[in-house]
Amino acid sequence: MTPLLRGWCPDLFAPMQSGDGWLVRVKPRLGRIAAAEGLLIADWARRFGNGVIELTGRGNLQLRGLTLKSAEAVARAAVAAGLASADPAVERRRNILLSPLAGQGTCALACALECGLAADGSLAALPGKFSFGVDGSGLGLGGVAADIVLRADGDGWRVGEDRHAADDAPAAALLLARNWRDLPRRAASGSAPMAVGWLPAWRAFGFGVRFGQFDAAVLERLCGSSCAHGDGILHLTPWRVVLLSGVAQANVAGLAEAAGSLITQPDDPRRLVSACVGRVGCPQGSVDSRGDALALLAAGVSVDSLHVSGCAKGCAHPSPAAVTLVGSGGRYGLVRQGRAGDTPQSDGHTVADLARLLVAGGRAGGR
């Protein structure tokens, strides 16, 4: 089946229908939420949806299992809580990826950029997936794709090919955005940092979210931990990691013990796997992507990166992976060093086939 390419992402005012109901996204400002805001979001997920929350590749929180009526209730609640713009057009283009754990200067620049986006009605024509990356202080953006990247460069900022003072960089980015049709898609430099577990240089502790999905109770637990052991702020990263900041070393053991199913070890093989919801929650998926990914790990498959996609869209991981498995008709095509939309080198594989192939010498790109 040819996948349906929608060309847009859901947001608060544009819910998207999926296999388990409608879904909406909350876009935290500056990529962070206070614990009190996190508790509100957990409540909305449980009260208006099926309790499932996803941390997306843009650092947004996606609520699943809603009805159209309950999706409208979430939108009203988010606007009232200050977590979204009341103007649907502004909310749609408010796509800014910020370096996690960024300092005051980088945050101020991102705030100025967001204000400029909101005030410039001429940017209403930007595509729904158009995004800005602000790659300054903090952990960096680690190769995350964005259409326009503002990157710290000494005491200034590089926007596209030009260098600007910090005060001028947001306006320069908005000027580029007005000519968005001529822009190549860019990626921030570097690779995703090892951002799980104790990060002493940042006084932060990172929790990896398996497949980017958890439930309301887990978010509530993280909010409680951030208040008990940190500064009450949760930082949401594009690597599907939640960072608690302001953590003292004395609290690290307690945080690790409270992790439950969350990932806290850099060598945990689940960190290297991305998988969409598959047929469980998507009408275009013909395979149980996440269940099959776990089965492959249990069978001993070990590669630098594994992407299990329910169809050729590759929603969970648009970038290349060492091994990409693409569902079709209940079986998988195998792509090495490529994306879900690439032509498979072989297809028609069962999970058992793939386990034998990838464990017994088929480790191109493996560890």
SVG drawing of the C-alpha trace seen along z (x, -y; Angstrom):
<svg xmlns="http://www.w3.org/2000/svg" viewBox="-17 -44 51 61">
<polyline fill="none" stroke="black" stroke-width="0.4" points="0.0,0.0 1.3,-3.4 1.6,-5.5 -0.5,-8.6 1.8,-11.6 0.0,-14.4 2.7,-17.0 1.9,-18.5 2.2,-17.8 -0.6,-17.9 -0.8,-20.7 -3.3,-21.9 -5.7,-23.4 -5.2,-20.8 -5.6,-17.3 -4.7,-14.3 -6.7,-11.1 -4.8,-7.9 -5.6,-4.3 -6.3,-4.9 -8.3,-8.2 -7.2,-11.7 -3.9,-13.2 -2.6,-16.7 0.7,-18.2 1.7,-20.6 4.8,-22.7 6.6,-23.7 8.2,-27.1 12.0,-27.0 11.7,-23.2 10.9,-23.1 8.0,-22.9 7.7,-23.5 6.6,-20.6 3.2,-22.2 2.7,-22.4 3.7,-18.8 1.1,-17.7 -1.5,-19.6 -0.5,-17.8 -0.6,-14.4 -4.1,-15.2 -5.2,-16.2 -3.8,-13.0 -5.6,-10.9 -8.9,-12.9 -9.3,-13.7 -7.3,-10.9 -6.1,-7.4 -3.4,-8.4 -0.6,-7.9 2.0,-10.7 4.7,-10.8 7.9,-12.8 8.4,-13.6 11.6,-14.2 10.9,-17.9 10.8,-17.8 7.0,-18.2 4.5,-16.3 1.8,-14.4 -1.4,-13.3 -3.1,-10.3 -6.6,-8.7 -8.6,-11.8 -12.0,-12.6 -12.5,-15.8 -14.4,-17.2 -11.8,-16.4 -9.0,-17.7 -10.8,-21.0 -10.9,-20.9 -7.1,-20.3 -6.5,-23.3 -8.6,-25.5 -6.8,-24.3 -3.3,-24.7 -4.1,-28.3 -5.5,-29.1 -2.3,-27.6 0.0,-29.8 1.4,-26.7 0.1,-27.8 -0.9,-30.8 -4.6,-31.6 -4.0,-32.3 -4.0,-29.0 -1.9,-30.5 0.8,-31.6 0.7,-28.3 1.2,-26.4 4.4,-28.2 5.8,-28.3 8.4,-25.5 11.6,-26.4 14.2,-23.8 16.4,-25.1 19.6,-23.6 18.6,-21.7 19.8,-23.2 20.5,-26.5 21.7,-29.5 20.1,-32.9 21.5,-34.5 20.5,-31.7 17.0,-31.6 16.6,-35.3 17.5,-35.0 14.9,-32.2 12.3,-34.2 13.0,-37.2 12.7,-34.8 9.3,-33.5 8.0,-37.0 9.0,-37.9 7.3,-34.8 4.1,-35.7 4.1,-39.3 4.9,-38.7 1.6,-37.8 3.5,-37.4 4.9,-34.2 1.5,-32.6 2.3,-30.8 5.2,-28.8 4.7,-25.1 3.5,-23.4 6.8,-21.5 9.0,-24.5 11.3,-24.8 14.0,-27.0 17.0,-25.6 18.7,-27.8 22.0,-26.0 23.8,-27.9 24.7,-27.3 23.6,-24.0 24.0,-20.5 23.7,-21.6 21.2,-20.3 23.2,-17.3 22.4,-17.0 18.7,-17.7 17.3,-18.9 15.8,-22.4 15.1,-24.7 16.9,-27.7 19.6,-27.2 20.9,-30.1 24.3,-28.8 26.4,-30.6 29.7,-31.8 32.0,-33.4 30.3,-36.5 27.8,-36.5 25.5,-34.2 25.7,-32.6 22.4,-32.6 22.6,-30.8 25.9,-31.9 26.1,-35.2 27.3,-36.2 25.2,-38.6 25.2,-40.2 22.9,-38.5 20.4,-41.3 20.2,-41.1 20.1,-37.3 16.3,-36.8 15.5,-39.4 18.0,-37.9 16.4,-34.5 12.9,-35.9 14.1,-37.5 15.4,-34.2 12.0,-32.6 10.1,-35.0 12.0,-33.4 11.5,-29.8 11.0,-28.3 14.6,-28.9 16.1,-27.5 17.8,-24.1 17.0,-22.1 19.9,-22.3 21.1,-20.2 22.8,-21.4 26.4,-20.1 27.5,-17.1 25.6,-14.0 23.1,-13.5 24.9,-13.7 24.9,-10.9 22.2,-12.7 21.0,-10.0 21.9,-9.4 24.0,-11.8 25.4,-14.8 27.7,-16.4 28.9,-19.3 25.3,-20.4 24.0,-19.3 21.3,-17.5 19.9,-13.9 18.5,-12.5 15.8,-9.9 15.5,-8.3 11.9,-7.4 11.7,-4.1 10.3,-4.8 9.4,-8.3 6.2,-6.9 5.2,-6.9 2.0,-7.4 0.5,-10.0 1.8,-8.3 5.4,-8.4 5.2,-12.1 3.7,-12.7 6.6,-10.8 9.1,-12.8 7.4,-16.0 7.6,-14.9 11.3,-13.9 12.1,-17.3 10.7,-19.1 12.2,-16.7 15.7,-16.4 16.1,-19.4 14.8,-22.8 11.3,-21.8 12.0,-22.2 11.8,-19.4 13.7,-19.9 12.3,-18.0 14.9,-17.1 14.6,-16.0 16.4,-12.8 13.4,-11.6 15.2,-12.3 13.7,-14.2 16.3,-16.2 15.8,-17.3 18.0,-20.3 19.4,-21.6 20.2,-18.1 22.8,-17.7 25.1,-14.6 23.6,-13.4 20.3,-12.9 21.6,-10.8 21.1,-7.4 17.6,-8.2 16.7,-9.3 18.3,-6.2 16.3,-4.0 13.0,-5.8 13.6,-5.4 11.5,-2.3 11.3,-1.6 13.0,-4.8 16.5,-4.6 19.4,-5.9 22.4,-4.0 24.3,-5.3 25.0,-1.8 21.3,-0.6 20.6,0.8 17.1,-0.7 18.8,-4.1 19.8,-3.0 16.3,-2.0 13.5,-4.1 10.1,-2.7 6.7,-4.2 3.5,-3.1 2.8,-0.7 -0.5,1.1 -1.3,0.7 -2.1,-3.0 -1.8,-3.8 -4.1,-2.6 -1.1,-2.7 1.0,-0.3 0.9,3.4 3.4,4.5 3.8,4.2 6.8,2.0 7.7,1.5 7.0,5.1 9.1,6.4 11.9,4.0 12.0,5.3 11.9,8.9 15.0,8.2 16.8,6.7 15.9,9.7 17.3,11.9 20.7,10.2 20.5,7.8 23.1,5.1 23.6,2.3 24.7,-1.4 21.1,-2.5 18.0,-0.5 14.8,-2.0 11.6,0.1 9.0,-1.7 5.4,-0.6 5.4,-2.0 7.7,-3.9 7.0,-7.3 9.5,-6.7 7.7,-9.1 9.8,-8.0 13.2,-8.6 13.3,-10.6 17.1,-10.3 19.2,-7.4 19.9,-4.5 22.4,-1.7 19.5,0.7 16.0,-0.4 13.2,2.1 10.1,1.1 6.8,2.8 4.7,3.9 1.9,6.5 2.9,7.7 6.5,8.3 9.6,6.2 11.9,4.8 15.5,4.3 17.4,1.1 21.0,0.7 22.5,-2.8 19.3,-4.5 15.8,-5.8 12.4,-4.1 11.5,-5.6 14.6,-4.1 14.3,-1.0 15.0,2.1 17.9,4.3 15.6,7.3 12.1,7.7 9.4,10.2 11.3,10.8 9.6,12.0 11.0,11.0 12.6,14.4 14.3,14.1 15.7,10.7 16.9,11.9 18.9,14.7 20.2,12.4 21.2,9.5 22.7,11.6 24.6,14.1 27.0,12.0 24.6,9.4 25.9,6.6 26.9,4.0 26.9,0.8 26.8,2.9 28.7,2.4"/>
</svg>
